[in-house]
């Protein structure tokens, strides 16, 4: 291609962009991005601006963006529509979101503009830039884009509003709900609390450490029910029984066989044996070692009759210096330390199954725990919300558990966490969509619906991916290169800048290193295929999905071949996508960005995301080999203690005596 021809094409693009006003819109969008970055880092350093300054800040950011647009374009032509449209969105939002910084309204408006302009450019591209000989490929590529556009229209507003939950500390001017625990309760009243500890085939040392921590609680009025369900090997549960006897009458141990319902069934059985005087139920997983002030600093929140449950973060121990567990820890911490507290401020609190307190009367009113859901905790929170109850998420750690030590266990855990909420929506969608839960907060209904819609949308787009692949292969077979709109590359550049800005902000909020967040990104990418499988299984499987517990025994190294077997699918997909990316890159015309180059970059990125799974599988196996994994002793007591503990007289029930499955909300 000659220099004159390239110059002519560039002039043509500039002329078309100017004619439509897109050039001014893109420059304005870039200016707003600069203003947003300055505002975010200002709020991080000096705090959120006072409400009286909101109007001035809004005018300042849009004035800066308009000035940059005029300087770059050399004219104000085409600036009016985008400036007016932005003001029509941002100004009302500033009025409605009166407890938030103006940065939230600006960020919402900027992302809305980005989505609108990018899809406008793509529409124009499909109509104008495909030759007649590429009409078949255009149709194949148009189908997933159009379906994605339709799905996006249903989710955009809610997604952009809720998607900033993890940035609440930089956006919230005034918090309306508690964010910190109460001072320890030292004076009456002390409502009776029963701590439920479900376990199944757990290492006795792990469970006993949890019970020892409970015994150190500084709250005067509590008791403990430990339910061991379906553990076949008596050398696993009898040491726990004996330890409960040593800890005293407060600790009761129940061993039950043939109990259906997995963790939910065990918790329902514990609920049946809970004293009538109990007002609050606390739940601790078998491996979670709680802080002494776990009850004394949280039980006071339930003095408010509107609050049915209080949740605190998942946190973990013994992961320092182990890169696999470090990655999985920081991947989860982002949600527990930023996302979930932010959602709680908007009244969208989820139960996540451990280190939580639940009002006993509310738990009884909704029929206990679900015995069919893979995430009985989040399903319970939906039913509590459906009867008008609310929850709180307090962002301080009150207990630390153990992380999976192999990649296969990591996959099993996250499979449950992905499939469970989809099961919940399938069970409750009629109530959410057709007004059967009138006491449920409207925003909580919307959150549940749009969360499920997001999963469905991702599954649909994954299925339609084959059309995009077929279109690219058709163009490759016919050797037709389709140039990309230059405005689209500018928007992709803005998206990369936005990602980098949010990455740095989250690092500051979490007080972690860049290495920690990069490790978290690798862990998140490694779960991509697992989440897809979980979503598809939950949406389409007719058979009940098995509840697979996370193994907490010390794992032994099984070799790199066995480690890779847990990520065989990801390894195959990753290799195939990288090969496809190489082929498309070979076909691309580097003198002008074209569809082959974009496809190569996209497939390379997706291929690398798939390959994060085998990398972490090998990393976990290597750490087992190096002996850096904390040892959990598998040595168990050889025989049952001579005398049964008084606390276990009612032990060894059968599954027939367990409580029934959870009922629908009333």
Buried (B, 14 or more C-beta within 10 A) or exposed (E): EEEEEEEEBEEEBEEBBBEBBBBBBBBBBBBBBBBBBBBBBBBBEEEBBEBEEBEEBBEBBBEBBBEBBBEBBEEEEBBEEBBEBBBEBBBEBBEEBEBBBBBBBBBBBBBBBBBBBBBBBBBBBBEEBBEEEBEBBBBBBBBBBBBBEEBBEBBBEBBBBBBBBBBBBBBBBEBEBBBEBBEBBEEEEBBBBBBBBBBBBBBBBBBBBBBEBBBEBBBEBBBBBBBBBBBEEBBBBBBBBBBBBEBEEBBBBBBBEEBBBBBBBBBBBBBBBBEEEBBBBBBBBBBBBBBBBBBBBBBBBBEEEEBBBBBBBBBBBBBEEBBBBBBBBBBBBBBBBBBBBBBBBBBBBBBBBBBBBBBBEBBEBBBBBBBBBBBBBBBBBBBBBBBBBBBBBBBBBBBBBBBBBBBBBBBBBBBBBBBBBBBBBEBBEEBBEEEEBEEBBEBBBBBBBBBBBBBBBBBBBEEBEEBBBBBBBBBBEEEBBBBBBBBBEBBBEBBEBBEEBBEBBBBBBBEBEEEBBBBBBBBBBBBBBBBBBBBBBBBEEEEEBEBBBBBBBBBEBBEBEEBBBBBEBBBEBBBEBBEBBEBBBEBBEEEBBBBBBBBBBBBBEBBBBBBBBBBBBBBBBBBBBEEBBBEBEEEBBEEBBEEBBEBBEEBBBEBEEBBEBBEEBE
